[in-house]
Amino acid sequence: MTELPGPTEWGESVGVGPWVGPWPEDDRYDRHLLAEGDRRNVVDRYRYWTLEAVVADLDTRRHPFHVAIENFGHDLNIGTVVRTANAFLAAEVHVVGRRRWNRRGAMVTDRYQHLRHHPEVGGLLDFARERALAVVAVDNGPGAVPLETVDLPRECVLVFGEEGPGLSPAARSGADLTVSISQYGSTRSLNAGVAAGIAMHGWIRQHATPVHDG
């Protein structure tokens, strides 16, 4: 499968035009963006900042949860997972299995999000153990505890399986905790990208301070 590039900007209706007035001396500002305008999908505090400056600032505030998704069959949900992990400021996103994935769904947020690749599940589990991160599998199989009732570990890795087959046996057996998302309709599973967003927000509700600005 050919890997498609993501969009680089959002059009004239989004963002701001060229800087008006004397340019700031702060080296966090990008001279090209000051001159041409900033059409990126970033919050206002990062307008005109360089990519490196934005990432450096995010690194001072990242949350201590990680997200991992298995990619043994080239899952198309990975871009959505990365975009959501950026929104909730996850420490890292781990892709297990195939290194290549379609970045279009990430909508450029992969530039701001730390990504790590593991060829096999064992590498992810070793990473978690070395850093004392609890491994939380998100799966609706037997023995899973409803996400709505569980206290998620503050420092953890939320692990998601592929669309269709779900988590691999190695990921299930290596988890410290397995949680499920309650469903009330006819389908037996959720889209992996949707499930990841729900689980990440579950962590945010328990451990993060709400924000009220854009």
HELIX and SHEET records of a PDB file:
HELIX    1   1 ARG A   31  GLU A   36  1                                   6    
HELIX    2   2 ASP A   44  TYR A   46  5                                   3    
HELIX    3   3 LEU A   51  ASP A   59  1                                   9    
HELIX    4   4 ILE A   78  ALA A   87  1                                  10    
HELIX    5   5 ARG A  103  ALA A  106  5                                   4    
HELIX    6   6 THR A  109  ARG A  111  5                                   3    
HELIX    7   7 VAL A  121  GLU A  130  1                                  10    
HELIX    8   8 LEU A  147  THR A  149  5                                   3    
HELIX    9   9 PRO A  169  GLY A  174  1                                   6    
HELIX   10  10 ALA A  192  HIS A  207  1                                  16    
SHEET    1   A 7 LEU A 115  HIS A 118  0                                        
SHEET    2   A 7 VAL A  93  GLY A  97  1                                        
SHEET    3   A 7 PHE A  65  ASN A  71  1                                        
SHEET    4   A 7 CYS A 156  PHE A 160  1                                        
SHEET    5   A 7 ALA A 134  VAL A 138  1                                        
SHEET    6   A 7 LEU A 177  SER A 180  1                                        
SHEET    7   A 7 VAL A 145  PRO A 146  1                                        
END                                                                             
